[in-house]
């Protein structure tokens, strides 16, 4: 408290003017707040300008004669402490405190009451009024920003001993000022959770209240907080209390084994040792969400059904809140999921040694404010502290490592300045076409010997793990799936020889039946057609080890137009180690929603062939059929491998167009312990039933729920 600290800041006004004028934002900027509605006429929320706070700010500007007609420019800010060197003295860099924040934003203050003419991305000049907008911060940072006592809520006056009790009222500056004037500092601390010795920086700025501006934080409140630090810990404490330490440790080890044994899926990171990590970084948090998904199936059978229902309700809340586009109906679903979570978490009270006080947790209590935050600021996906977490390495830790460690701050800032200039130069070079192709290709073009080779013209590798999933280029379009570019050369080209090579003797007849159905689309499927009536296959068959599905998934890390790409594999020797035959959603009725219009198929072969002038892209699959309704505990659909009366797998050949996208299955483990030598590559072969995982990504949750 008595130390002097150095504050380094740029002119925030100049930074803002540069950003507003950038042509990169030309097609992705909203100049005015708006309200959007879904197809049923219900209100919906997506980005900040679609929400109530921006609309209210614009209304305030519009009624003031001095600002009437000006566009509103919200200033979204965030701060997060980071440690650059744990081993050499815990050197920390904390962004700033109230006086520092006031200094940073002070250049913008005149423009918050008097319009300023600014250049916009479309090249036009407009009058603009600035305003402090949502502030991104984790709970310790929120405590400082809101000037409250640790353990209290920064947004409402709920008491720390029972944060989720009804009747709490929203905090605001006016109420805080009144209480400070009426009570002594000790009473304010004990009874209201207010620190009288700190004045929030927003006090000095118009139309700004820090209690309202603090945004929801999916990373620390939901993923790391409620899941990792609360639910997982409570489950372990329950197991210790119920079974004793030795047996509990064995069950926890089996849960870890179950997590490491789940089938592969595009983008699903492997955890050989389960979820028992000592420290999770910002990047790990994305993987942690995947563990949370797998954890639901892993604990089923080892803990009471109420605990499974508690985690299922939490996952529903999490995935609804993480959507990029949230409707009024979604808010009702969010409220219902939170109510179910609060109902089922009572199982932990007593059985896991958890008391009422221990359930009163600020980060978990913050879920109570999500609906209001969504109405105010839109989808929390765009205001998560993962944004500030992602800056730690590039903006702080790497510059620290490049410095001399002595008075390093100035050196770090210089490094950041240089890196920013290099990034800007790359953008300009790319705009001029100077970053296309390879160095050798560019040299060949200069010497007149040819054209630059595009970067994406290199042969595709089916074993490239980094190519499993990610954003897809191009505008929004219908879903599609296509085979990999290069067929595999080691397979025979005729149907009979391929059947013998694959040990699939039914393959030729299945292929002939498939071709008959394609050439007789109006024929009765149940009709008993003799095998001799099926057309013969004489063309060459080409086998592939993967296919790529592209679909609209704006809530995931998508590309232009909200498109997402994932690779689906059918590879007998994936990465030269073990087979991988993925499962997929197969559309059976396009008019029905969710699993009612779908079934599951396991890819045994991906191939193509021609019949005359028509080309076919196909898959040989083994059917897994769903039950009549979801599992009551997990809320997930259950499928079972289908077999014929003689015990053979029920196989079919389908057109690739029938596949919607990849499906992720979780084994129904039951209460038995897994064999120690069970490998994840065998998981789809050894269990009698599987959960269809709706939580593997946002699109699956919206797709199935």
SEMIZA-378891 format. One record per residue (C-alpha): z, y, x; residue in one letter. Coordinates in pm, whole numbers, plus 50000, padded with zeros to 5 digits. Example, Ala and Ser with C-alpha at 12.3 -4.5 7.8 and 13.67 -1.06 7.14 Angstrom:
REM residues 2
507804955051230A;507144989451367S;
This chain:
REM residues 705
500005000050000X;500525023550298X;497405013550494X;494315035550527X;491015018950435X;487445028450503X;485125031450202X;481375028650264X;479155037949972X;475625048949901X;474725076949660X;474815057649332X;472565083249163X;469815078649422X;470155040749398X;469825042449020X;466845065949025X;465085042749272X;465745012349051X;464655029448729X;461385040548889X;460555005849027X;457314992348881X;458724956948911X;460654963348587X;457634976248396X;457354946248163X;461044937948139X;462844970148045X;464124981247705X;464055019047679X;466095019347358X;468764996947205X;467504974146931X;468694948246684X;466974914646661X;466954888246388X;465984851746387X;463494835446149X;466114833145873X;466934870045892X;470224864546075X;471354888446347X;471034875446702X;472044887447048X;470384882747385X;470404910147648X;472664940747673X;470324963947482X;470284940547181X;474064942747138X;476404966146951X;477834985347248X;474464999547356X;473625007946995X;476955026546954X;476405045347279X;472915056047169X;474315067746834X;476895089247015X;474165104447231X;471905110546931X;474455131046731X;475205154247024X;472705183347021X;472755185547401X;471775148847447X;469755142247131X;466495124147206X;467535111747552X;467345074847640X;470575056847725X;470895040748071X;473885016948096X;475405011448441X;476424974848480X;478854970148769X;480854942148926X;483244935649213X;484684904949378X;486834899249684X;485664874849950X;487044859950271X;484684859150569X;486724838750816X;489514815850705X;490084801451054X;490484834851233X;492994853651027X;491684853550669X;489614884950721X;489054898050368X;486644923650233X;487774937549899X;485184958749721X;487384987949611X;490155000949384X;490335028549124X;489985059149349X;487165041849534X;485335032649213X;485665068349087X;484145080249415X;481265055649391X;480295065349035X;481035102649068X;477385112149152X;476395098348809X;479065117348617X;477035149248545X;474235127848401X;476675112048154X;476905144247951X;473775163748054X;470395146048033X;468485141848355X;464725137348381X;463925103848544X;460775084548628X;460545051348441X;458845018748550X;455805026648335X;455295058948531X;456385082248247X;459125108548278X;461985107148029X;465305124047969X;468155099848040X;471905099047981X;473985075048191X;477055055848083X;479435031248248X;478634997348102X;480034961948118X;482084953948428X;481824918948581X;485054906148738X;487274875348758X;490844875748624X;492684888848937X;490144916948959X;490504923948585X;494274927648628X;493734955548881X;490964972048683X;492894972448355X;496174982748527X;498144954848362X;500784930148474X;499704895848603X;499844870148321X;498934894748045X;495504897947882X;493444927948001X;491724931147662X;494564927047409X;498344930147391X;499094893247324X;502374882647486X;502064860147795X;504374833847645X;502034828747348X;498684844447427X;496744826347155X;499064836246869X;497454857046596X;498074893846543X;497224906746892X;495504940646897X;492844953547132X;493944975347422X;492435009947472X;493105040947679X;494515061347391X;497095035047300X;498055030147666X;498485067747718X;500705069847411X;502905040947529X;503215055647879X;504415088047724X;506925070347499X;508515043947723X;509925040848072X;508015020948340X;510364990848318X;509884987147942X;506134991547978X;506084963648240X;508264938948048X;507264944947686X;503674957247703X;502344944148035X;501304979348141X;501574993948491X;502525030548463X;501735037448830X;497965031148802X;495365050948609X;492125031248549X;489075047848702X;487295049048363X;489765075848248X;487675102248422X;484315092148271X;482975099447922X;482605071747660X;484205046147896X;487215023547835X;487864996048090X;489574973247834X;486384972647627X;483994971547922X;485424940448091X;482834913448020X;483284876347954X;483254855448273X;481734821048224X;482274809948583X;485994816648628X;487204815848269X;485254786148138X;483934764148418X;486454768148699X;489374779148483X;489534759548157X;487764728548285X;488654723948650X;492064740548675X;493384731548329X;491804701548154X;491264680048465X;494804687448585X;496274679348242X;494394646248225X;495734636148567X;499274646048468X;498974625448151X;497864595148349X;500784599348590X;503314602048310X;501834574048099X;501044547948368X;503124556848672X;501784569549001X;500214537449136X;498354528148818X;497364564448754X;495844567849099X;493844536049036X;492534550348706X;491694583748869X;489824564849141X;487894546148872X;487054579048696X;485704591649029X;483704559549067X;482294563948716X;481214599348803X;479464587749119X;477774558948932X;475964579048662X;472174575248653X;470054600048847X;468594630348672X;466514660248786X;468894686248923X;471984664048900X;473774665049234X;475214632349362X;478994631149411X;479754599949614X;483494607349600X;483654619349239X;485034653449143X;488104655549370X;487044685649581X;489654707849748X;487594739549723X;484634749249510X;482284776849621X;480024797949404X;477114774049455X;479354744049389X;480314758449049X;476814750448919X;477304714449026X;480844715248884X;479394721548540X;477374689548582X;480574671148678X;482224684648366X;479434668348165X;479794634948340X;483594637148324X;483454634747944X;481914599947957X;484014589748258X;487424595148094X;486444578447764X;488334545647748X;491044556647992X;492664584147780X;493434588547407X;490524598147184X;492124632247112X;491734641547480X;488074631247472X;487584652147156X;489274681647328X;486794680547617X;483874675247379X;484854706247178X;485204726247500X;481734715647615X;480244726147282X;481914760147320X;480684763447677X;477064755047603X;476814777147296X;478324806447489X;475904800847780X;472744803847568X;470474833147642X;469764838247272X;472774835947039X;472434838346661X;475024846246394X;475034809046308X;475754801346675X;478774824546661X;480094804346368X;479544772646570X;481314789046864X;484304797646647X;484394762146510X;484224746946861X;487104769146977X;489184759246673X;488554722246747X;489444727747111X;492774744147017X;493484716246768X;492794687347005X;494424702747314X;497814698247140X;497614661847254X;498474674047603X;501724690347489X;504454665247571X;502184635947661X;501034652947981X;504224671948048X;502444703247927X;504604728447742X;503604756547510X;504094781347795X;501684762148015X;498974763347749X;499384801247733X;496944808148016X;495034841148056X;491724825448158X;491874800547871X;493034827547630X;489954848047722X;487874823847513X;489404841147209X;487494872747302X;484054857147353X;482694863447004X;483574900447024X;482154902547378X;478884886647265X;478584911346978X;479274940047219X;477264930047526X;474954901147430X;474774867347602X;477504862247867X;474864844648079X;473654878448200X;477114891848286X;478764862548466X;480704866148792X;478344840248941X;476124870948997X;478704887349226X;479684853649377X;476064847949477X;476144879649690X;479034868249912X;477014848650165X;474024871850208X;475854904950173X;479154897350350X;479544864150527X;476224862150713X;476394898650829X;479974891950944X;478834862551155X;476124884151313X;478604911551401X;480824914751710X;483924910151482X;485274943451616X;485094971551360X;482534949651193X;482014968650870X;479504993851007X;477574965951179X;477494945550857X;476184974850657X;473474980950916X;472454944350897X;472254946550518X;470144978050543X;467704961050780X;467474929950560X;466814951450253X;463984969050434X;462474936050545X;462624922950186X;460934954850061X;458244951150326X;457594915050221X;457104926449861X;454594952749966X;452764927850190X;452664902549908X;451314928949670X;448464935049918X;447764897849951X;448984896750310X;451574869250243X;449154844250084X;448184812450264X;449144801050612X;448904818250952X;446154794251059X;444244800450737X;444544838050777X;443254835751136X;440324814651019X;439474840450755X;439584869151008X;437294850151246X;434904842750961X;435504805750968X;436824801150613X;439244812150346X;443064812150364X;444614779850246X;446874785649944X;450474775249996X;450464753149691X;447424733049802X;449434709950027X;449634673649916X;452404667249669X;455304645549775X;456824623649505X;459924619149716X;460674656249749X;464174660149606X;463814697949590X;460824693649358X;462894676649088X;463324706948865X;463174744648850X;461424774748698X;457824769648591X;455174796248637X;453164809948351X;453764825248008X;455584808447721X;453544779047595X;453844745847416X;455604717747597X;453414696047815X;453684666548049X;451234655548315X;451104629148584X;451594637148951X;448524648849138X;448084618949366X;447994582549247X;449644555349453X;447194534849660X;449144502349699X;448654490449339X;445804468149212X;443274486048992X;442664459348723X;445034452548431X;445484415548509X;446064420448881X;448454449148814X;450394427948565X;450814400748827X;451784426249094X;454454441548867X;455604408148720X;454794421748373X;452644394348216X;452524412147878X;451004443548028X;447264435447959X;447884427447591X;450144457647546X;447414479147697X;444754464647468X;447034470547167X;447624506447279X;443884512747304X;443334497446959X;445934521046809X;444304550646982X;440824541746854X;442114532846504X;444614560646430X;444534554346053X;445174517046078X;448414502845940X;450754498746239X;452504469346074X;449214451546010X;448884417646180X;445834423246402X;444694392846601X;444674396846977X;440944389846986X;440344421246779X;441924443347044X;439394460347275X;439144448247632X;440034469947931X;437514470348214X;438184504248373X;440284511048680X;443974517848638X;445764543348857X;449534541748901X;451774571948964X;455414574349065X;456204606248876X;455184630448605X;456084666948547X;457304679848210X;457114717048131X;458874732047832X;460404764047697X;464034766647810X;465044803447844X;468774795947871X;468214776148190X;467024790448523X;463474794748398X;460334811648517X;457854835448357X;457884832847979X;461044811447979X;459274780148104X;461094752248288X;459804722648488X;461344688748560X;460044658148740X;460354624148575X;460194593648799X;459164557248776X;459424546349136X;460294510849257X;461324523949599X;462554559549556X;463174576549890X;462674542550051X;466094530549935X;466294519049571X;464334518749244X;464464547749001X;463184543748647X;464114574548444X;464704576348070X;462844600147839X;462924613747484X;460044599347283X;459084618346969X;458834596346662X;458804622646385X;458024658946470X;459334671246134X;462904659346197X;465394677246421X;467464662846704X;467864625346746X;466664619446389X;463114624546513X;463554609146858X;464234576747036X;464784568447403X;462394550347634X;462924539147991X;459894544348211X;458784512248378X;455314524348477X;453284556448475X;449524551848487X;446134564748377X;442784549148288X;439514557648114X;437834542447813X;434304555347807X;434474592947844X;438084595847729X;440934596447981X;444424584047895X;447744591848062X;450264565347963X;453714550748019X;455024515347990X;458504518247843X;461494497447740X;462994509947412X;466614520647371X;467394526147003X;470044550046863X;472704542346605X;473064559546269X;475424587446379X;477054602246691X;480174587646850X;483224603246674X;485124610346996X;482504623947233X;480114637346971X;477244620947163X;474644597147022X;474844561147145X;471734540447225X;471374503547308X;468574485647496X;466364467347246X;465464430847295X;463234406747109X;464524374546959X;463774354847275X;465854378847488X;462874396947637X;462914434747658X;461054452647379X;458184469547562X;455454493347453X;452754515047604X;452724550647475X;450644581447535X;452304605747774X;451974632747507X;454644614747301X;457264622347567X;459204654447508X;461134655647836X;463594635548048X;466754621847886X;470044616248066X;472144586247968X;475814580648046X;477084544748039X;479634536147773X;482174523948025X;484904512447787X;488374506347928X;487404482148206X;487284492248572X;483884493348742X;483054468249015X;483464484949353X;479914476849460X;478194491749151X;475534516449264X;474174544449046X;470654530449076X;471804499648880X;473604519148605X;470734516948354X;470514479048391X;474064466248352X;475644482848047X;475264473347683X;475284508947546X;474764544647668X;475654579647553X;472694603447519X;473964632947719X;473354666147533X;475184686247802X;472954679448104X;471394713948057X;471094741747799X;467804729247661X;469184694347591X;472144709347405X;469904730747185X;467454701747156X;470004676547026X;472724696946851X;
